């Protein structure tokens, strides 16, 4: 059975969970993370609901390693940290 989730425990940014899922309009690769002082947040990359879209989403998911997972969530972590004055995740 193929994996549908990956979890990375980073020292600087905490846990980042990556999940391959289906959304209302096609495949999604979702990233879950927890900025300092907040609950769990989510961002997602959406793919068109075609065979090519699902294949592209699967390839993207399979390519995710810890560095790529952090790259995906870092803009949101930085935004939260800057907006609310916290530096714990930036």
N, C-alpha and C positions, 0 to 999 in steps of 0.2 A: 504494500500500500504506500502510495506517495505521501510525503509530508505535506501538511497544509499549514503548518506554523513553525516558526523559528523564534527562539528567545535568546537575547544577548544580554548578559549582565556586565555592563560597563562600569568601570570604577568612577568615572567622572560624571556620567549622565544617568546612571541607574539602569533599570531594565528597559529594553526595547523589544516589544513583541511584534513580529511580522506575521501576517496571516493572509493566505490566499483564499478568496471567498467569492461568492456570486452576489452581485447587487441587483438593483431594479433594472439596470440598463446594460448588464454585462459583467465581465470579470472585474474584480477589484483586488488590489494588493494593499492591505491596511497596515498601518503602523500605529501601535499603542505605546504611550510613554507617559511619564508622570513628572511634570515640571515641579520644582520646589514650591511648596505652598498650595498646590492644586491637586485635584483628583486626576484620575486617568484621562488622558486626552487621546484623540485619534485623528489621523490624517489618512487619506487614501489616494491611490492612483487608480483611475478608472480606465477601462478599456472597452472598446466597442463590442457589441454582442454579435460577433461573427466568429467563425472558426479561426481566422487570422488574429482577431482580437484576443481570444482565449489562449491561443498559442503564444502570442506576444506576452500576455500577462504571466503565463507559466514560465517562460524564459526569464522574464524580469524577476519573478519570485525566486527562481532557482539561482540567479546570479547574486542575490543579496547575501552579503557577509556582514560582519559587525561594522566595518568601516562604512559600507554603503547604507546600512540601517541608520547609523548616526548621521550621515550626510543628509538623509531624508528628513530627520526630525530636528536637526540642529537649527534651521531657521525659525521654527516654532519655539524651540527652547530659548533661543536668543531673544525673540520677540517678547515672550512672557517675562524673561529676566530683565530686559530693558524697560518694558512698559511698567512693570510693577516694582522696579528697583532692586530685584534680587539678583545676585551674581552666582548662586550655587550651581546652576546648570549651564551657564554660558562659558 
